[in-house]
Amino acid sequence: MSSSLNAELIDAVEAGNVAEVQRIIEAGASPEAWKKVTLMGKVKRGRGPFGGFDWKEDTVDGENALMLAILHGKVGVVKMLLEKGARVDCDVDWKIASCNGNRNWNPDEWKRQRWDWTLSFPSLVCLGMGQGGLATYWSGYADGRPNGYGQLFVNFRGGNVIVRHPKSWKDHSVWVTLQTRPRDRAHPPLTRCDCDERRTESCEKVSHSGI
């Protein structure tokens, strides 16, 4: 399966081009393709102030095609991906890079906290409803998501994203507002998710808390 086709598919999904999404999948891309995010950082060489730095990099999976279609409200693309076999009944997660202002990372920081947050949902159904998400900090601290405004951090657009030594959050991610907000009273809270017991409990807890 071509990684370049998968990257093209992500581009087409984010552009909302249904015909192009269909063409790329039929050419061999996976309907469950994932965005690739590469973080590049300046990491101190040695302990002294004059040791210089080395460029380090790490690549992870970001958001997948169906997640992006849901997050950006691309209804036609959602339908096409489902027709082509994309699943909705699985856990989903993506990482958001860390940033160190104007200073370089030290080796321990790069090892432990280069990815600041991992955002996760028990299923794409939960994501679409804006319920049951978690943002887990590198230290293990976790908070409910989306926030009270229905917002989530997502990675920059593109099938292959390169984040080069970000100094602030604006250098590595953007806010997206879900069309179905967690406080939208027109939609009842999601209390059951097609997921394992632990994640279902999380979904119920966040839903009832009104986050």
Secondary structure, 3 states (H helix, E strand, C coil): CCHHHHHHHHHHHHHCCHHHHHHHHHCCCCCCCEEEEEEEEEEECCCCCCCCEEEEEEEEEEEEHHHHHHHCCCHHHHHHHHHCCCCCCCCEEEEEECCCCCCCECHHHHHHHCEEEEEEECCHHHHHHCCCEEEEECCCCEEEECCCCCEEEEECCCCEEEEECCCCHHHCEEEEECCCCCCCCCCCCCCCCCCCHHHHHHHHHHHHHCC
